[in-house]
Amino acid sequence: MTDAKDAVLEYLRHIGAELDPDFLREAIKVMSALLMEVEVQQQIGADRYTRTDQRTTYRNGYRDRAWNTRVGEISLKIPKLREGSYFPSLLEPRRRAEQALLAVIQEASIQGVSTRRVDELVKAQGLTGIDKSAVSRISQQLDEVVRQFRERKLEATYPYLWLDALYLKVRQNHRIVSQAVVIAIGVKETGEREILGFDIGASEEEAFWLAFLRSLVGRGLQGVQLV
């Protein structure tokens, strides 16, 4: 391993001496490859082509992975194993960064920020940008979160129930229309407030309210004494 480190350092000094404009990106690529080799050796329990009693598995080629960094996109070759899996530690912080970026894109979409502005935001983070279809796919991930929230079981007792409605402008069939959003807020016996559910419809007609209230009961709403 010492020889490998010396070789890497010599290589970095070489490309640095030539004032290569891509020096930093190339350095990260080389050092990342070295780091992954060390981690894989530790996980396997043996160096490449070495037979030991500590060996747990063998290598099985590589898989390509693009890594977006502040100095540009870097192509990684991540070692694969015959048994089990390996994930580079250097990508772990990126997972958190990805989640934060996804949250920003989703929030921007909810707030009505244009795809062009979202693309500018992504590029400002040093990434390659994002197209309209990608923004849509990311935003659609919120649909499942909302569905789970609206369909969750109501297991507590809610003696007090607030019902309210407001009208919002929404996009429907490529048109902007006004629709009613109804919401139910329950108060537990402990005094804590909780949003129990909400729905959207054309207007506050009786059938719409009835269906909404029945959906709350169907999910477990109980113990109501005052509405």
Secondary structure by P-SEA (a helix, b strand, c coil): caaaaaaaaaaaaaaaaacccaaaaaaaaaaaaaaaaaaaaaaaccccccccccccccccbbbbbbbbccccbbbbbbbbbcccccccccaaaaaaaaaaaaaaaaaaaaacccaaaaaaaaaaaccccccaaaaaaaaacaaaaaaaaaaccccccccbbbbbbbbbbbbcccbbbbbbbbbbbbbccccccccccccccccccaaaaaaaaaaaaaacccccccc
